């Protein structure tokens, strides 16, 4: 019983971690696009 609960918790933490990493990647991509746009305007 405890093993099933622990496995479930680790799976949920893994999914949340992946989502967080994906979000950071998207933020960095947007920041890079803004820098690129600013460089093109000069």
N, CA, C and O atoms as a Tripos MOL2 file, in Angstrom:
@<TRIPOS>MOLECULE
protein
  168   167    42     0     0
PROTEIN
NO_CHARGES

@<TRIPOS>ATOM
      1 N           0.8270   -1.1980    0.0000 N.3       1 UNK1
      2 CA          0.0000    0.0000    0.0000 C.3       1 UNK1
      3 C           0.8710    1.2620    0.0000 C.2       1 UNK1
      4 O           0.6490    2.1690   -0.8020 O.2       1 UNK1
      5 N           1.8520    1.3190    0.8910 N.am      2 UNK2
      6 CA          2.7300    2.4910    0.9560 C.3       2 UNK2
      7 C           3.5580    2.6150   -0.3170 C.2       2 UNK2
      8 O           3.8550    3.7240   -0.7610 O.2       2 UNK2
      9 N           3.9290    1.4920   -0.9010 N.am      3 UNK3
     10 CA          4.7320    1.5200   -2.1190 C.3       3 UNK3
     11 C           3.9500    2.1740   -3.2540 C.2       3 UNK3
     12 O           4.5010    2.9800   -4.0030 O.2       3 UNK3
     13 N           2.6780    1.8340   -3.3840 N.am      4 UNK4
     14 CA          1.8460    2.4320   -4.4320 C.3       4 UNK4
     15 C           1.7360    3.9390   -4.2450 C.2       4 UNK4
     16 O           1.7830    4.6910   -5.2180 O.2       4 UNK4
     17 N           1.5930    4.3720   -3.0280 N.am      5 UNK5
     18 CA          1.4840    5.7920   -2.7440 C.3       5 UNK5
     19 C           2.7910    6.5090   -3.0950 C.2       5 UNK5
     20 O           2.7720    7.5800   -3.7000 O.2       5 UNK5
     21 N           3.9090    5.9200   -2.7160 N.am      6 UNK6
     22 CA          5.2050    6.5260   -3.0240 C.3       6 UNK6
     23 C           5.4390    6.6070   -4.5270 C.2       6 UNK6
     24 O           5.9320    7.6190   -5.0250 O.2       6 UNK6
     25 N           5.0950    5.5650   -5.2410 N.am      7 UNK7
     26 CA          5.2620    5.5590   -6.6970 C.3       7 UNK7
     27 C           4.4020    6.6470   -7.3170 C.2       7 UNK7
     28 O           4.8570    7.3650   -8.2080 O.2       7 UNK7
     29 N           3.1850    6.7760   -6.8650 N.am      8 UNK8
     30 CA          2.2800    7.7980   -7.3800 C.3       8 UNK8
     31 C           2.8310    9.1990   -7.1230 C.2       8 UNK8
     32 O           2.7890   10.0560   -8.0060 O.2       8 UNK8
     33 N           3.3420    9.4310   -5.9270 N.am      9 UNK9
     34 CA          3.9020   10.7390   -5.5810 C.3       9 UNK9
     35 C           5.0990   11.0530   -6.4700 C.2       9 UNK9
     36 O           5.2190   12.1720   -6.9690 O.2       9 UNK9
     37 N           5.9900   10.0770   -6.6750 N.am     10 UNK10
     38 CA          7.1670   10.3150   -7.5200 C.3      10 UNK10
     39 C           6.7770   10.5770   -8.9720 C.2      10 UNK10
     40 O           7.4000   11.4020   -9.6410 O.2      10 UNK10
     41 N           5.7690    9.8920   -9.4550 N.am     11 UNK11
     42 CA          5.3100   10.1230  -10.8290 C.3      11 UNK11
     43 C           4.7450   11.5340  -10.9660 C.2      11 UNK11
     44 O           5.0380   12.2330  -11.9360 O.2      11 UNK11
     45 N           3.9350   11.9500   -9.9930 N.am     12 UNK12
     46 CA          3.3680   13.2920  -10.0330 C.3      12 UNK12
     47 C           4.4540   14.3600   -9.9490 C.2      12 UNK12
     48 O           4.3910   15.3620  -10.6610 O.2      12 UNK12
     49 N           5.4400   14.1600   -9.0950 N.am     13 UNK13
     50 CA          6.5460   15.1220   -8.9930 C.3      13 UNK13
     51 C           7.3290   15.1800  -10.2970 C.2      13 UNK13
     52 O           7.7650   16.2530  -10.7140 O.2      13 UNK13
     53 N           7.5080   14.0420  -10.9340 N.am     14 UNK14
     54 CA          8.2070   14.0160  -12.2120 C.3      14 UNK14
     55 C           7.4570   14.7850  -13.2810 C.2      14 UNK14
     56 O           8.0570   15.5290  -14.0570 O.2      14 UNK14
     57 N           6.1560   14.6080  -13.3240 N.am     15 UNK15
     58 CA          5.3400   15.3280  -14.3050 C.3      15 UNK15
     59 C           5.3570   16.8260  -14.0440 C.2      15 UNK15
     60 O           5.4270   17.6190  -14.9840 O.2      15 UNK15
     61 N           5.2950   17.2150  -12.7940 N.am     16 UNK16
     62 CA          5.3390   18.6360  -12.4530 C.3      16 UNK16
     63 C           6.6980   19.2230  -12.8070 C.2      16 UNK16
     64 O           6.7770   20.3550  -13.2820 O.2      16 UNK16
     65 N           7.7560   18.4730  -12.5850 N.am     17 UNK17
     66 CA          9.0940   18.9390  -12.9140 C.3      17 UNK17
     67 C           9.2570   19.1470  -14.4030 C.2      17 UNK17
     68 O           9.8550   20.1360  -14.8280 O.2      17 UNK17
     69 N           8.7380   18.2340  -15.1990 N.am     18 UNK18
     70 CA          8.8320   18.3710  -16.6450 C.3      18 UNK18
     71 C           8.0830   19.6100  -17.1160 C.2      18 UNK18
     72 O           8.5520   20.3310  -17.9970 O.2      18 UNK18
     73 N           6.9400   19.8490  -16.5360 N.am     19 UNK19
     74 CA          6.1500   21.0170  -16.9160 C.3      19 UNK19
     75 C           6.8950   22.3060  -16.5640 C.2      19 UNK19
     76 O           6.8640   23.2740  -17.3240 O.2      19 UNK19
     77 N           7.5500   22.3120  -15.4300 N.am     20 UNK20
     78 CA          8.2940   23.4970  -15.0040 C.3      20 UNK20
     79 C           9.4510   23.7640  -15.9480 C.2      20 UNK20
     80 O           9.6760   24.9070  -16.3450 O.2      20 UNK20
     81 N          10.1840   22.7270  -16.3100 N.am     21 UNK21
     82 CA         11.3110   22.8760  -17.2290 C.3      21 UNK21
     83 C          10.8230   23.3680  -18.5830 C.2      21 UNK21
     84 O          11.4690   24.2020  -19.2170 O.2      21 UNK21
     85 N           9.6870   22.8500  -19.0220 N.am     22 UNK22
     86 CA          9.1250   23.2830  -20.3020 C.3      22 UNK22
     87 C           8.7690   24.7720  -20.2440 C.2      22 UNK22
     88 O           9.0130   25.5080  -21.2000 O.2      22 UNK22
     89 N           8.2010   25.2040  -19.1390 N.am     23 UNK23
     90 CA          7.8320   26.6080  -18.9750 C.3      23 UNK23
     91 C           9.0450   27.5240  -18.9940 C.2      23 UNK23
     92 O           9.0090   28.6000  -19.5910 O.2      23 UNK23
     93 N          10.1160   27.0960  -18.3400 N.am     24 UNK24
     94 CA         11.3470   27.8970  -18.3390 C.3      24 UNK24
     95 C          11.8950   27.9810  -19.7540 C.2      24 UNK24
     96 O          12.3550   29.0410  -20.1780 O.2      24 UNK24
     97 N          11.8530   26.8850  -20.4850 N.am     25 UNK25
     98 CA         12.3280   26.8940  -21.8680 C.3      25 UNK25
     99 C          11.5350   27.8530  -22.7340 C.2      25 UNK25
    100 O          12.1050   28.5520  -23.5720 O.2      25 UNK25
    101 N          10.2430   27.8930  -22.5410 N.am     26 UNK26
    102 CA          9.4000   28.8030  -23.3190 C.3      26 UNK26
    103 C           9.7100   30.2580  -22.9670 C.2      26 UNK26
    104 O           9.7430   31.1170  -23.8480 O.2      26 UNK26
    105 N           9.9370   30.5360  -21.6800 N.am     27 UNK27
    106 CA         10.2780   31.9010  -21.2660 C.3      27 UNK27
    107 C          11.6000   32.3380  -21.8840 C.2      27 UNK27
    108 O          11.7220   33.4660  -22.3610 O.2      27 UNK27
    109 N          12.5900   31.4480  -21.8780 N.am     28 UNK28
    110 CA         13.8860   31.7770  -22.4690 C.3      28 UNK28
    111 C          13.7650   32.0100  -23.9700 C.2      28 UNK28
    112 O          14.4280   32.8840  -24.5280 O.2      28 UNK28
    113 N          12.9150   31.2210  -24.6150 N.am     29 UNK29
    114 CA         12.7180   31.3840  -26.0550 C.3      29 UNK29
    115 C          12.1070   32.7540  -26.3570 C.2      29 UNK29
    116 O          12.5380   33.4360  -27.2860 O.2      29 UNK29
    117 N          11.1140   33.1510  -25.5780 N.am     30 UNK30
    118 CA         10.4860   34.4570  -25.7880 C.3      30 UNK30
    119 C          11.4750   35.5870  -25.5610 C.2      30 UNK30
    120 O          11.4860   36.5700  -26.3020 O.2      30 UNK30
    121 N          12.3100   35.4470  -24.5310 N.am     31 UNK31
    122 CA         13.3150   36.4760  -24.2520 C.3      31 UNK31
    123 C          14.3030   36.5670  -25.4100 C.2      31 UNK31
    124 O          14.7000   37.6640  -25.8020 O.2      31 UNK31
    125 N          14.6940   35.4360  -25.9520 N.am     32 UNK32
    126 CA         15.6150   35.4240  -27.0880 C.3      32 UNK32
    127 C          15.0080   36.0750  -28.3160 C.2      32 UNK32
    128 O          15.6960   36.7760  -29.0580 O.2      32 UNK32
    129 N          13.7340   35.8470  -28.5300 N.am     33 UNK33
    130 CA         13.0510   36.4590  -29.6790 C.3      33 UNK33
    131 C          13.0000   37.9730  -29.5320 C.2      33 UNK33
    132 O          13.1620   38.6970  -30.5140 O.2      33 UNK33
    133 N          12.7750   38.4580  -28.3140 N.am     34 UNK34
    134 CA         12.7350   39.9090  -28.0850 C.3      34 UNK34
    135 C          14.1100   40.5260  -28.3240 C.2      34 UNK34
    136 O          14.2170   41.6030  -28.9100 O.2      34 UNK34
    137 N          15.1560   39.8470  -27.8710 N.am     35 UNK35
    138 CA         16.5110   40.3430  -28.1060 C.3      35 UNK35
    139 C          16.8260   40.3690  -29.5970 C.2      35 UNK35
    140 O          17.4530   41.3040  -30.0960 O.2      35 UNK35
    141 N          16.3900   39.3440  -30.2910 N.am     36 UNK36
    142 CA         16.6280   39.2730  -31.7310 C.3      36 UNK36
    143 C          15.8950   40.4060  -32.4520 C.2      36 UNK36
    144 O          16.4520   41.0360  -33.3510 O.2      36 UNK36
    145 N          14.6610   40.6600  -32.0610 N.am     37 UNK37
    146 CA         13.8900   41.7470  -32.6610 C.3      37 UNK37
    147 C          14.5630   43.0980  -32.3970 C.2      37 UNK37
    148 O          14.6300   43.9480  -33.2850 O.2      37 UNK37
    149 N          15.0560   43.2850  -31.1850 N.am     38 UNK38
    150 CA         15.7240   44.5410  -30.8380 C.3      38 UNK38
    151 C          16.9960   44.7140  -31.6700 C.2      38 UNK38
    152 O          17.3150   45.8270  -32.0870 O.2      38 UNK38
    153 N          17.7140   43.6340  -31.9090 N.am     39 UNK39
    154 CA         18.9470   43.7060  -32.6930 C.3      39 UNK39
    155 C          18.6430   44.0370  -34.1640 C.2      39 UNK39
    156 O          19.4070   44.7440  -34.8210 O.2      39 UNK39
    157 N          17.5320   43.5230  -34.6610 N.am     40 UNK40
    158 CA         17.1640   43.7870  -36.0630 C.3      40 UNK40
    159 C          16.7600   45.2450  -36.2650 C.2      40 UNK40
    160 O          16.9460   45.7870  -37.3540 O.2      40 UNK40
    161 N          16.2130   45.8850  -35.2400 N.am     41 UNK41
    162 CA         15.7590   47.2780  -35.3570 C.3      41 UNK41
    163 C          16.9270   48.2560  -35.4230 C.2      41 UNK41
    164 O          16.7750   49.3630  -35.9390 O.2      41 UNK41
    165 N          18.0870   47.8630  -34.9070 N.am     42 UNK42
    166 CA         19.2490   48.7740  -34.8850 C.3      42 UNK42
    167 C          19.9660   48.7970  -36.1890 C.2      42 UNK42
    168 O          20.9600   49.5090  -36.3340 O.2      42 UNK42
@<TRIPOS>BOND
     1     1     2 1
     2     2     3 1
     3     3     4 2
     4     3     5 am
     5     5     6 1
     6     6     7 1
     7     7     8 2
     8     7     9 am
     9     9    10 1
    10    10    11 1
    11    11    12 2
    12    11    13 am
    13    13    14 1
    14    14    15 1
    15    15    16 2
    16    15    17 am
    17    17    18 1
    18    18    19 1
    19    19    20 2
    20    19    21 am
    21    21    22 1
    22    22    23 1
    23    23    24 2
    24    23    25 am
    25    25    26 1
    26    26    27 1
    27    27    28 2
    28    27    29 am
    29    29    30 1
    30    30    31 1
    31    31    32 2
    32    31    33 am
    33    33    34 1
    34    34    35 1
    35    35    36 2
    36    35    37 am
    37    37    38 1
    38    38    39 1
    39    39    40 2
    40    39    41 am
    41    41    42 1
    42    42    43 1
    43    43    44 2
    44    43    45 am
    45    45    46 1
    46    46    47 1
    47    47    48 2
    48    47    49 am
    49    49    50 1
    50    50    51 1
    51    51    52 2
    52    51    53 am
    53    53    54 1
    54    54    55 1
    55    55    56 2
    56    55    57 am
    57    57    58 1
    58    58    59 1
    59    59    60 2
    60    59    61 am
    61    61    62 1
    62    62    63 1
    63    63    64 2
    64    63    65 am
    65    65    66 1
    66    66    67 1
    67    67    68 2
    68    67    69 am
    69    69    70 1
    70    70    71 1
    71    71    72 2
    72    71    73 am
    73    73    74 1
    74    74    75 1
    75    75    76 2
    76    75    77 am
    77    77    78 1
    78    78    79 1
    79    79    80 2
    80    79    81 am
    81    81    82 1
    82    82    83 1
    83    83    84 2
    84    83    85 am
    85    85    86 1
    86    86    87 1
    87    87    88 2
    88    87    89 am
    89    89    90 1
    90    90    91 1
    91    91    92 2
    92    91    93 am
    93    93    94 1
    94    94    95 1
    95    95    96 2
    96    95    97 am
    97    97    98 1
    98    98    99 1
    99    99   100 2
   100    99   101 am
   101   101   102 1
   102   102   103 1
   103   103   104 2
   104   103   105 am
   105   105   106 1
   106   106   107 1
   107   107   108 2
   108   107   109 am
   109   109   110 1
   110   110   111 1
   111   111   112 2
   112   111   113 am
   113   113   114 1
   114   114   115 1
   115   115   116 2
   116   115   117 am
   117   117   118 1
   118   118   119 1
   119   119   120 2
   120   119   121 am
   121   121   122 1
   122   122   123 1
   123   123   124 2
   124   123   125 am
   125   125   126 1
   126   126   127 1
   127   127   128 2
   128   127   129 am
   129   129   130 1
   130   130   131 1
   131   131   132 2
   132   131   133 am
   133   133   134 1
   134   134   135 1
   135   135   136 2
   136   135   137 am
   137   137   138 1
   138   138   139 1
   139   139   140 2
   140   139   141 am
   141   141   142 1
   142   142   143 1
   143   143   144 2
   144   143   145 am
   145   145   146 1
   146   146   147 1
   147   147   148 2
   148   147   149 am
   149   149   150 1
   150   150   151 1
   151   151   152 2
   152   151   153 am
   153   153   154 1
   154   154   155 1
   155   155   156 2
   156   155   157 am
   157   157   158 1
   158   158   159 1
   159   159   160 2
   160   159   161 am
   161   161   162 1
   162   162   163 1
   163   163   164 2
   164   163   165 am
   165   165   166 1
   166   166   167 1
   167   167   168 2
@<TRIPOS>SUBSTRUCTURE
     1 UNK1         2 RESIDUE 1 A UNK
     2 UNK2         6 RESIDUE 1 A UNK
     3 UNK3        10 RESIDUE 1 A UNK
     4 UNK4        14 RESIDUE 1 A UNK
     5 UNK5        18 RESIDUE 1 A UNK
     6 UNK6        22 RESIDUE 1 A UNK
     7 UNK7        26 RESIDUE 1 A UNK
     8 UNK8        30 RESIDUE 1 A UNK
     9 UNK9        34 RESIDUE 1 A UNK
    10 UNK10       38 RESIDUE 1 A UNK
    11 UNK11       42 RESIDUE 1 A UNK
    12 UNK12       46 RESIDUE 1 A UNK
    13 UNK13       50 RESIDUE 1 A UNK
    14 UNK14       54 RESIDUE 1 A UNK
    15 UNK15       58 RESIDUE 1 A UNK
    16 UNK16       62 RESIDUE 1 A UNK
    17 UNK17       66 RESIDUE 1 A UNK
    18 UNK18       70 RESIDUE 1 A UNK
    19 UNK19       74 RESIDUE 1 A UNK
    20 UNK20       78 RESIDUE 1 A UNK
    21 UNK21       82 RESIDUE 1 A UNK
    22 UNK22       86 RESIDUE 1 A UNK
    23 UNK23       90 RESIDUE 1 A UNK
    24 UNK24       94 RESIDUE 1 A UNK
    25 UNK25       98 RESIDUE 1 A UNK
    26 UNK26      102 RESIDUE 1 A UNK
    27 UNK27      106 RESIDUE 1 A UNK
    28 UNK28      110 RESIDUE 1 A UNK
    29 UNK29      114 RESIDUE 1 A UNK
    30 UNK30      118 RESIDUE 1 A UNK
    31 UNK31      122 RESIDUE 1 A UNK
    32 UNK32      126 RESIDUE 1 A UNK
    33 UNK33      130 RESIDUE 1 A UNK
    34 UNK34      134 RESIDUE 1 A UNK
    35 UNK35      138 RESIDUE 1 A UNK
    36 UNK36      142 RESIDUE 1 A UNK
    37 UNK37      146 RESIDUE 1 A UNK
    38 UNK38      150 RESIDUE 1 A UNK
    39 UNK39      154 RESIDUE 1 A UNK
    40 UNK40      158 RESIDUE 1 A UNK
    41 UNK41      162 RESIDUE 1 A UNK
    42 UNK42      166 RESIDUE 1 A UNK
